[in-house]
Amino acid sequence: MTVLAETNQFYSAIFLGTTQHSLAYTNTPLIKVGLSLHGELQAVKTIKVNGNQLSNSLKLGDFIELGTIKGDDLNGYTAISMYTTQADDNYYRKLFTDLERLKNVGKYQLLKLVTNDDEKEDIAMEDFIKAPKLNGLHIKTIRELLGFNQLTFSKKMGVSNTLLSLIESDNKPITDDFVEKMYTAFPDLKNALDLQFDWVNITFSDMTGEQVINDVMRLKPELFLERSTTQNFYTREFAFAGEKNIYVQDFEPTTDEHGQDEQKTGTTMYLTGQGTRLFEKALLEQGLTWKKFFVRAKRFKGTFSRLDIAINDNWGLLDMDEIIEATRKHQFWGKSRSFAIHGNSEAGWTANFGKSPFVIRIYDKQKEQEQKGLETSVKNRVELELRSERAEQVISEWFENDNLVEYTASILYTYLWFVDEPIDEEELKGTHVRERYIESLKPMPAWSLLTSLGQSMKFVREPKEQSVDSILSWIMKYVVPSLEVLKKTGHWHEVIEAMDKANLSPEQEKLIKANLVNAITNSKANLEHGSLNFDKQQRKYVEETAEFEKKANLPF
C-alpha cells in the first residue's frame, strides 16, 4: 500500500510513466502515478522517487509500492520508502568505509541506521571524543595538587616509585590498573568534577502559560503568582512562590472588536540556576530524569532557547588567578578570540570567552556564593552557555547518542585551550591553527587535566526544597501591603477567621515541620554557645542511574 501524508489516506499506486524532466540520468526521477481507492482512480500525482523503487520490468499500469508520499501541490511530492532509504544508507556507508581504507583519513561519525525493531543501532563513534586521555603530566599535576612527593604518592597507591617516575615522564603508558589504584587510594578524585544543568529556557509556540505549568511542568498552578510583565515581549508572568527562579511568561487574554475573548499562544518556561535545583525536586517527585522531562517537552513541540551546562570543579583543579593571568597574556586559543574579564581576587574572577549563541564562562563559584551569603562545595565552575540552535544541537546529540558528558568534554576541548607559553599572533592567521600550531605548544597542566578528567565525570542533580524563608519574603513583599489595606478598612477580623479555618496541604505541613526542626536546631546550637557543628548534607543523585529514586530513600 501507499499512503499520502497530506491526507493520511492509503491508496494503491499505479505507474503511469515518467515525465519529460526524467529523460536525463538521475537517481531520483519524476514519475506519474495514479492513486486508486477501492478500484476507482482518485488522483494523478507527479512524484519524485528513488531509482531503486523502479525495476527494469516495470510497465505502464503496473502497481508500484511507494511507501509514504510527502509534500503538497505547491512544493511537489516525494516518495519515502524505508527499504530504499536503507539501501542508500548501506551504499553510502560502504563508500565511506572504502574511502577511509583508501586514504586512511580517520573515522567518520555516521547517522544511526536501524534495520528493524529487533536489531541494535549501528553507530560509528570510535574517534568521536576529542578530549585528551590521562598522561604523565596529568598524574604529576594530581600529585602536586594533593601535596605529595613521588615517594609518598607511590606508597599510598601501592606502586613502585620507579613506575610512577616513568609514567610522569611519559616513558611508560598509563594502564587501567594504575588508574584504578589511583582512584582507590584517592577516592575524592572521582568526584573532583561533576556536570549539572544550570539554566534552562524552553519555548512552546502553541501553548499558554497555564498549559505549560499543568501539562509540561506538572506543578500546582496555585503555587505560582500571576502578574503583568513587559519582559521578552510577553505581557504576563507566572512566578513559582512569587520568585523568579522558576517562572513562565506568556500573553494576557485580550478582547477583540466583537467583545470575544482572545488568547494569543506562545510561552517560555524559565529555570534559573537556583530554579534548576528547585525543579529537580519536582523531577524527583515525578520519578523523572532530565532527559525524560526534555522528551516530554519535545512532545509538546518545545524548542530550547537557552541551555547552560555547568562543569563543577569541586576539587580546586583550576586556579582562577592563573586562568585570568593566562587570559590577559593571551595564552589561550579559542575558535572565537572574543573574551572579557570581570571581578577581582577578593570578590572572585569571571572570564567569558566567545559571544552568543555560544559562550564559555569560567568563574570562582565559591566566592560568588559567599557574596550572596550562601555556601557551596563547588570551588570553581566552567559553564557552557548555549542558545537557540546551539542548545538544540546539544540536546539532539544527547538524544541521538546518549553521551552528554563526553560530548560536553569534547566541545570544551574543541573550543577553548589554555597553554603555558605565549602564542604567536601571526601563527593564528594561518589555516588549521589547532592541528598545525596550538597542539605543539605546552598546555596549561590544570586545564588539560580538567578536560581529561571531564570525560569520566558524573552528570548529577542536586534537588533543593523551596524554603520557608523564601515564602516569607514573598509574603512580606506582595501580601503584607494588601493585608495592611484590609486592616485599615476594618476587614482584619475576617482575615483572622479565614486563617484559623484554612486547611493546609501536605506540602505546607512539610514546610511547617521543616521550619520547626530548623528552629529547634538553631536553639540547641545557641544553648551550646555555638560549639556544635551541624553538617549540612547535600545529596546529589547521578542522573543516568535508573535506580536513583530507590537509592535516595525518598519519603514520598
N, C-alpha and C positions, 0 to 999 in steps of 0.2 A: 504493500500500500504506500501511497504518497500523501503527506499532509501539507496543506497550505497554511503556514504560520499566521498569515494575515487574518484568516477566518477560523483557524484551528479546526478545519474540516478535512476529513480523509477522502481521497479520490483515487481512482485508477487512472494512471497517466498513460497516454497513447502517443507514440513517437510520430510526429508529422513532418520530420525532415529538419535540415539545417537552414541557416539564414545566409544571406549574401555576405555578412560580416565574418562568417566562419570559413570562407574559402582559403584564407591564409592559414598556415600551420599554427596551431595553438593547442595547448593542453587544457584550455578552458573554453571550448567553443560555445556558441549560442545556438540553441535548438528550439524548435517549436513543438509544443506538446498540447494535447487536448486533455482536459481534466473531466473525467466521466464519473457520474454518480448514479448508481442503480441502473447502469446501462444507457444513460442519457448524457450527451455532451453538455457540460455546464459552461466551460470557458476554454479559450485558447490563450496560452501564455508563451512569451519568448523568455527562455530561461538559460542562464549561464550554468554549465555543468562541468564536472571534472571529466577529462578524457577517458579515465579508467571506467566510467559508467557506460561508455559506448563500445559495444563489441563490433567486430567486423561483420558479423552475421545479422546485425540489426536492420530490419526492413520497415518501410512505412506501414503504419497501422499496428505495429507490434506494441505490446505493453512493456513499459520500462519502469524499473524501480528507482525513484529519485530521493527517497528519504524525506527530509524536511525542506520545503521551499520557503525561503525567507525573502523579504523585500516588499515592494509595492509598485504600482504602475508608474509612479514618478521616478523612482530611483532604480527600477529594474529588479529582476528576480534572480536568485542564486540557489541552486540545489545543494544541500549539505547532507552528505552521506557518511555515516560513521565508518563504513568499510573503506571507502575511497580515501577519507582523511587518514585512516590508519595506514593504508598502503603508501600514501605520500610521506607520512612521518617515517615509516620504515625506510623508504627510499632515501630521504634526505639525511637520516641518521647514518645510513651506510655511506653516503657521500662524505659526511663529516669525519667518520671513522677512517675512511680511506685517505682523506686529505691529511688527517693528523699523522697517520702512519707514514705517508709520503714525505711530508715536510717537517715532521717532528715539532710541531708548533705548540704542543701542550694540550690540555684538556678543554673541552667545551661544556658549558652548563646548558643542557637542553631542557625544553619544557617537558613536563611529565607526560608519559604515554600510558594509558590504561587500556589493555586489550579486551578485558571483560571484567565483570564484577568480582570474579573469584581470584584473579591474578593480582599480584602486588604492583605498585607503581614502579616504573623503571626510571630512575633519576640519576643522571650523571653529575656527581658532586665532588669528584676526587680532589680537585685543586681549587675548590671554591673559597675556602678560608685563607685569607692573605696575611693575617696577623702572625708574627714570628713565634716559633716554638721556643721553649726554655733553652737557654745556652749558658755557657760558663760565666759570662758577665752577669746574667740574672742571678745565678746562685751566689756569686760574690756579693751582689747588692743585697740579697736577702740576709746573708750572714752579717754584713756590716750594719744593716738596719736593726738586727737583733743584738748587736754589740758584742759579737763573739769573734775570737781569732780562729784561725783554721783548725788548730788542735782541739779547742773546746767544742767547736761546731761539729767536727768529725766524730768526736767521742759521743756527743749527745745523739747523733744519728746512728752510731754503731757501724761506721765505715772507717777505713784507714785514712790517715792524714795524706798519704801519698795519692790515693784515689781522688780525694777532694781537690788537692792541688792540681792534678792533671785535668780534672773537669773544669775548674775555674779558669785554667789557661787554654781551654778548648782543645786539649790534646787527647781527650778521652770523651766518647759520646755519653750523653745522659740517658740512662736506661729507665724503664718504668719502675724497676725495683728501687733505684736510687731515689726517684721522686716519691714513691710510696713511703720509704724510710724517712724522708724529709718531712712529709705530712704527718707521719706517726709521731715523730719527735717534736714537731711544732704544729699541733692541730689548728691553732688560730690562723695559720696561713691559709687554710681552706676557706676561711671566712673573711679574708683580707679585703675582698671585693664582692659586692653583690649588685644586682640590677633591679631597678624599680621603674614603674611609670610615675612621672611627677607632674604631668599636666595633660589633660585630655579634653579636646573640644570636638564634638560631633554634631553635624548639621543634618536636619531632616527637612527636606524641601516641601513635603506634602502632609505635615503633621502640625498640630497645635501644641502648646506647652503642656496642657493637661494630658494630652495623649502620650507625650514623651514620658512624663512622670509616671503615668499609670501603666502604659504598655511596654515601654523600653526599660526605664529605670526600676519600675515596680516598687515605688516608695509611696508612703501615705501622703496624699495631697495636703491633708491638714497640717503636715509638718513644714509646709512651705508658706512663706509670707509673700502675698501678691502685691505688687506696687508698680507704678509707672517708671519708665526709663527712657533715655534717649541714646543709650549706648548701642554701637554696632548696627545702627539703622533700625533697631527694634523699638517698640513702644511699651512693652510690658515685660515684667520680670517676676519669676518665682524663685525666692531665695530660701534654702533649707535652713530652718531655725533663724531666719532673718539675716544670716551672714552670707557673704559672697565667697564661700568655699565650694559649695555645691549650689549651682543656680541654673535656671533655664530662662531663656529670653525668646519672646515671640511677639505677635501683634495683638493689640486690644481689639475686640469686636467693634465694628462701626455700623452705621445705619445708612442705607442707600437713599436715593431721592424718593423712593416709594415707601419709605418707612420700614423696609425689611432689614433684618439683621444680616450683616455680612461678616464673615470670619476669614481673614487672609491667612493662608497657611505659610509655614516656614518657621523653623525653630532650631535653636542651637543649645546644646547641653554643654555646660562648662564645669570642669573639675579642676580646681587649682591644685597646687602642691599639697596643701592641707586637705583639700577636698578629695583627692585620690585616696588618702589614708582613711578618711571617714567613709568614703564609698566602698572601700574594701571590706568594711564591717558589714555593709549591706550585701556584698557579694558572698561573704561567708554565710550569712543567714539564708541566702537563697541557694547555697550549695553550688556557686558558680566560680569558675576561673575567669580571668580577664578575657581569655580567648573565647570562651563560651558567651560571655557578655557581648564581645565585639561581633560575634557571629549573629547574635540576636539583633544588634544594631543594624547590621548589614541587611538582615531580612526586612527591616523597615526602611531600606534604601538610605541608610545613614552614610554620610561621607565625612572623612576626618579632615577638619580644618587646622588642627594642631595636635601634635603628639610630642611630649618631652620624655626622653628616655634617660634616666639618671644612673650613672655608674658610681656607686658609693665606695669611697676609699676609707674603709673602717680601720685600717692599719697604719695610716700615715705614710703610704708609699711615696706620695708626692710631697715636695716642699714648695709651698706657694711662693716663697721668696725666690727660689731657684727658677720656678716657672716664669715669674714676672721678669727676672733678670734676663733670662734667655729670650723672652719676647721683646724686650727693649733693645737687645743686641741683635735682633733678627736672626737668632739661632734656631729657627724653626722653618719648616716648609709646609705649605698648605695649598690645596687647589685654589683657594681664594687667598690673596695676600692682604685682604682687609682684616684689621684687628683693632681692638680698643681695650684699654686698661682702666679699671676703676678701683677706688678704695685705697687702703694703706695697710701697714703691718699691724696696727692696733685694732682697727675695725674689721680687717680681713680684705684680701685682694680678690678681684674678679677680672678674668681675661676672656674676652669674646673674640672668636675667630669666624670670619665669614659674614654673610648677610642673608636676610630672609630670601628664600624659604628654608635655608639650612644654616644654622649657627651652632658651633661647638663652644660651650661655656665651661670654664674651669674656675672654681671658687672655693674659698675657705668656708665650708659648711658649718663648722663648729663655732667660729667667730660670728658668722651671720646669725645663728640661733641665739648666741649669747647677747647680741644687740637687742633681740626681741624678748629677752628674759626667759628663754626656753633652753632645754637640754637636748643633746643628741649624741649618739655614739659614733656618728659619721665625722671623720676628720676633714676630708676634702670631697668634692663632688665634681664629676665631669658629666655635663649634660649635652645631649643632642636634641636641639630644638628643631623639629621638623614641621613644616606647614604644607597644607594642600597636597599637591602631587607627591611631594617627598614623603609626607606622612602616609599617604595611600600606598606608596611604593613599599614601605617597610611592612605595613600590615599585610599587603598581598604576598610578600615574600614569606612572612611568618605563617600565613595560612597555607601557602603552597608547600613549604619545606620544613615547617616546624623547627626553625633554627634561629630564634630571636637573639639569643645570647651570642652565638657565633657570628651572626650577620652584623650585630651591633659592633662587636670587636673588629670585624673586617672593615666596616665603614670608618671607624675611628682611625685605624691604621692607614687606610687609603687616603683620608682627607687631612690628617694632621700628624706631623712627625717632628719631634724635638731632637736636636743634635748638640754635641758638646764642643763644637768649634764654629768659627764664623762661616757664613755662607756667602759665596761669591755671587753678587747680584748679576754679573754678566753671564754666569753659568745658567742662571734661571731663565734667560731669554731663549735658550735653545729648546729643542724638542725632546720629548721623553725624558724630562728632567729627573723624575723619580728613579727610573731604571738606570739612566746614564750617569747621574751625578750624586743625588741625595743618598742613595743606598751605599755609596762608597765612603760616606762621612761617618765619624764615630757617633753613635746615638747617645742621647741622654739616658743613663742606666735606669733611672726610676721610671721614665716614660716608656721605655722599651719593655721593662718588667711589667708595667701595668697593662699594656696591650697584650702581652703574652699570657699573663695570669687571667686576663679578661675572658679568654676562650672557655675557661672552666668555672667561671663564677655562676652563682645561682640566681635565678630570677625569682624574687621574693615579693611578698606583700606584707604590709605592717599595719593591720587594721586598728583604727582608734575609734573610741566612742565619742559621741557629741557630749561635751562636758556640761555639768550644771552651771558652771561659771559662764559659759557662752550663752546659755539660755537666759541667765540673769542679766547679762549685758544687753541681750536683745530686748528684754522686758523694760529695763531702765531707759533704753533709747527710744523705743517705739510705743510701749504700752503705758508707762507711767504718766506721760503728758496727757493721754486720754483719760486716765483714771483721775487725774487732778481736775479735769473739766467736770467729770461726773460728781466728784466730791463737792466742788463749789456750786453745783447746780442742784444739790440736795438728793442725789441718787446713790450716795455712798452705801446706805444700808442695803440696797438691792444688790450691789456688788458683793458685799459680805455674805449675804444669804446665798447667792449663786455659788460662791467659793465653797461654802460649807456643804452644799448639795452636789458639788462636782464629782463625777466618777473618773478616777484615774485609770489610764490604760496600763497594761503590763509593763510597757517600756517606761512610762513615767514612774511606776513603782520601783523599777530597777534603778532609775536615776536617784530617787529619794534614798534607797538603800545604799547606793554607792556614795552618796553625799554624806550619810551618817557615818559610814565606815571611815571616810576620809576625815571627818571631824573628830572621831574617836582617836584615830591615829595621830592627828596633829596635837590633840590634848595630851596624849601619852608622851609624845616627844617633848612637849613643853614641861611636863612634870619631871621628866628625866634630865631637864636642863639641856636638851638638845644632844645628849650623849649617845642616843640610839641612832643607828644608820639604817633606815628602811630602804632597801634596794628597790628600785623601780624596774620591774621586769618588763622587757619589751620582747614579746613573742613575734617571731617572723615565721611565715609559712611559705614553703617553697611552692611556687606557682605550678610547676609541672607535675607535682606529686598528686596523683589521683586520690590518695587516702588522707589528704591533709585535714579533712574535717574530723576523721576519727582520731588522728594524732593530736589534734588540738584540744580534745576533751571538752568540746563546747557545751555550755549549759542549756542550749536551746535546740 
